[in-house]
Structure formats: structure tokens, C-alpha cells
Amino acid sequence: MIRSFACADTEALFHSRAVSRFRNIERVARRKLLQIHAATELASLRVPPGNQLEALKADRKGQHGIRINVQRRIWFAWKADGAHRVEILDYHQECRTWPSCSRRFIRARSCWRIS
């Protein structure tokens, strides 16, 4: 059961309100949110396999995620009484802010010289 939301837009979508930034994933995202709400234990979210339930790492340790599509995930913290801090995030956008992903690129030196 969903106990709390970390994002007002995710909560609005759960309560069947239209959210412009989720327009293209609305139907699938709402279905996945209802699956989380109906779950009595974390293991039940492994079915269907398309959920791709995963434990998160780094600064999101202790949270889990299920896949909406290639780009978006629903992330939440699972406790004995259900899901807390539920939010829908752009996986690739969030990855840019993770410490493990935010290494600076060093410009390579040219391998040739113009003489």
C-alpha cells in the first residue's frame, strides 16, 4: 500500500488527475502505481517481469524501483507497512545527478599536430 508520495505530480496521477508531464505514460504509470498500492509485500512486485523490480544503490540506497518504460521509473522506499516516498522520475535525468555518474569529462589531447 502506498503510504506517502515524494512528488505532488505523482500523487495527482495516482488520484486520476491529468498531469501534463506524464501525458505520454499516464495509463501505464497509473497501472504500476495501482500495483504498488495493492502490494502487501515487496516480492509481489516482481510479477509481471516487465516491472523489473530493482534495489537502488548509491545515494538512493534503501529504495526500490520499477520500470514504466525505458526512460521513466517509479522509485519508492519499501517498509513493513508499504511504499513510502513514491515518485516518478526520468531515469536518465536523475542519473546525471548521482555521484557515481557525475564525473567530469576530461578533454582528450589531440593525437596529431598541424605543422
N, C-alpha and C positions, 0 to 999 in steps of 0.2 A: 504494500500500500504506500502511496506517495504521502509523505508527511510534510514536506516543505519544498519550496522552489527557490532557486538562486536567481531566477530571471523572471521578470514580470511578463515578458512576451511568451515564455514557455508556459506559464500558468494560464495566461489568456487562451492559448491554443488548447490546452487541456480542457478548459471550460467552454470549448466550442466557439470561441470568438475568433474572427479573422485577424490575422497578423500579416502585414504586407511582406515582411522579410522572410516569412515561411510559406509564402503563397505556393511555390513550386513543390514543396514537400509536405504540405498540410495534411493530406489524407494519410500518408504513411507515418508521419510523425505522431499524429493523434492516435493511430492504431498502436504504435510502440509505447506511447505514454499510458494507454489503457492496459497494455500487457504488464507494464511495471506496476501500475496501480493494483492489478489483480494478483500479482505475485505474492505468495506467502513466504517464499524463501528465494534466495539468490539463484540457486541452481535451476529453478524453474524457468529462468530467463535464457537458459542455454538452448531452449526449443522455441521457435524453429532455429536451425543452424544459421540462417541468414542474419540473425541478431548479432552474431559474432561477439558474444559477451567477452569482455576482457578486463583484467585488472590493470589500472593505470600505474604509471611509475613517476619518478622524479618528484616534482612539486605537487603532483596530483595523487601521490601515494595514498591508499585508503579509499580511493574512488574506483568506480567501475564504469564501463561504457558499453552501449550497444549501438550498432550501425543503423543509420537511417538510409544513407546512400554512400557513395564513395567520398563525398565531401563533408557530410554532416553526421554528428554523433549525439546521442543523449548521454550525458555524464551525470553520475549521482553517487552519493555515499550510501552504502547499504549498512544498516544497523539491524538489531534484532526485531525492531518494530516496523521496519520497512525502509523505503528510499527517502533520503534527505538531500536537500540542496540540488534538486533536479534542474538541469539546464540543457538547452540545445545549443551546440557550438559548431562552428566551422572548424573541422579538424586541422586543415592546413593553415588557417589563420592563427589558431591557438598554438600550433607547433612552432611558429616563428617566435613566440614569446617564452617558450620553455628554455631554461638554462642550457640544456644539452643541445638544443637546436640553434641557439643564438650566437654561435661562434662567429667571429668576424672573419670575413674572407680576406686573404692577403693577395694582393695583385701579383701575378706572376711576372717575373722579368722576361723581357724579350729574349728569344733564343737566337736571334740574328741581329746583325747591325747593318745599318745602311752606311756604306762607305763612300 
